[in-house]
Amino acid sequence: MKKKNIVLTGREVSLGADEQIVSKTNLKGQITYANRAFMHLCDYAENDLLGVQHNIVRHPDMPRAVFHMMWETLQAGQEFFGFVKNLTANGDHYWVFANVTPDREPGGEVVGYFSVRRRPSQRGVEAAGALYAEMVAAERQAGPARAIEASRALLEERLGGQSYERFALALQLG
C-alpha cells in the first residue's frame, strides 16, 4: 500500500499507559510484523502495513536528522532510544518513546529491526516537540541537500555535548 495524501487533523491520540506497540521490519525497513496495539493506534489494517515501509506512519513534524541518527545507531549494531511523533491513517498523530534494536539470527547476523514503543512522558513530548520544531525549521531553511546536516548541527548545539540517547532517556525516566 502506498501512503496516501493524508490531511493533518491536529488531533492527538494516545497509547494506553500499559500498552506497547511492537513491530518488526526487514533490513530495508519494510514491516514484517505489527501487533494489534500498533494497528489500532495508527488506524491501519494488518494487510495495509505488512510489506510496507515503516515510514508510512512518519509525521511531517519529525526531523529527518532523528531518523538518520537512528539508522546510524542501528547499522552500528546498537539500540536506539528516542521520542517519535507518528501519523495515523486518518490524519491524527501520536507520540511514542521508541526503543529500536537490531534483530539477530542465532549466529549474530542482523536480519531486521525490532521496535517496542511505549507511552512517552509528557515532559519528553514537550521537550522533543519544541526541539523537533526547531530542527524541522532548520531542515527547511537549509534545503533538501543540506537538511540533515543543518538539523543535526542544531541538535548538537542544543544538547551541549550530551548524546541524544541520554537526552531522551533522561526525559523519559527522569
N, C-alpha and C positions, 0 to 999 in steps of 0.2 A: 504494500500500500504506500502510495506517495503521500507526503504531508500536504494536506490541502491548505488553502489560504484561510487561516483562522482569524477571526475578528476578536481582539482582546476585549474582555468584558470588564476587567479591573476587579472582578470578584475573587476573593481568596477562599480556597477550600483547605481543610486541614486534615492531616493524618492523625488518627486517634493516638492518644498517649501511649497505649500498649501495642499499637500496630507497627509493623515493619514492612517496608517494601523490599522485595527481593527480586533480582533479575540476574540473568547471565547473558553474556554476549560471546561471540566468537572473536577471533583476533581482529576482524575488520569492524567490530562494533555493532554487528547485527544481532538482534535479540534472539536468543535460543530458549530462554525460559523467562516467564513473568508470573509472579504469584498473584493471587486474587486481589490482595490489597493494592497492588500496582494497577491492575486493570480497573478496579473500582475507582480509585482516586483520579487516574488520568482519563477515565471515561473512554477507553478503547477496549474492544473485544480481543480475545487472545489471537484470533486469526488476523487482526489488524496490526498486531505487534510482532509476532514471530517472523523472523527473517528480515525485519525492517531495521534500519539504523536507529540506534538508541536516541539519536538526536531528534527523533520525531517529537519528543516532549521538551525540547530545548526552548526556553523562553527568550525572546529578543533582549531582555534586560540582563542576560548573563554575558559577562565579558568573555571574549574569545580566549584571552590570556589564561583564564582559570582552567578552561578545558585543555589548553596547550600544556599547562603545568601538570595537570592530571595525567595526560598521556606520557609526558616525560618521566614522571614518577613511576607509572606502571611499566613502561618499557625498560626502566632501570631495575625492575623486579621488586619494587617496593609498593606498599599500600598507600592509598591517598585518602585523606580526610578533608571534607570541605562542605560549605554551605552552597546549595544549589536551588535556584528558582526554576520550576518547571511549568510547562503549559499543558492544559488539558485539551481534549478533543473539541470541547465546546467554547474554548477561549478563557476559561478561568485559569488561575495559577495556584501553585502550592510550593511551599518551601520544605526542604529536607536537609538533614545533616547526613551526608553520604560517606560511606566507607567502601572504597573500591579496591579489590585485591586481584592480583593475577591468579587465574585458575590453572592449577598444575596437574599434569598426569603424575602417577606414582614415581616415574623416573625424574621428575622435576621440570619437564618440558611445559612451557606455558601454552595452553590451548585456547585461552579466552580470558574473560574477566568476570568476576563475581561481585555484585554490588548489594549492600544492605543499607537501606536508608531509614532513618527514624525521624520522629518529630524533633525539629530544632528548637533550641532555646529562643525565647523572644529577644533576648539581648543579642544573640547571634544574628538573628534575622535583621534586626535594626542596624547593627554594625555592618554586616555584609551588604545589606541593601544600599546603605549610603556609600560605602566603598565601591561597590559594583557600578553605581550610577556614575561616579567619577571616572571609573575605568572605561565604561562604555562611551562616555563623552570623549575621553582621550583617544579611543579607538576610532571614533567617527571623525574627529579632527585630524588625525594622522593619515586617514585613508586606508584602504584595504592592504596595500603593500607593507605598511609600517604599523598597522593596528596593534598587533600582538606585542611588538617591541615597545610601543608607547604605553600601552596599558600595563605591561609588566614593569616598566620603569616607574610608573606612578605607584603601583602596588608596593614595590620595594621601598620607595621613598616613604610611603605611609606607614609601612611596617617597621621602619627604622632598624633594620638588621635582623628582626625576628623572622623566622620562617613562617610561611603561610600555614603550614600544618600546626605549629604552636599557637598561632593566632586563632585558628579555627577551633582547636581543641580547648583552648582557654575560654573561649566564648561559649562553647557547648557545655563544658564541665564545670566552669568556674562560677 
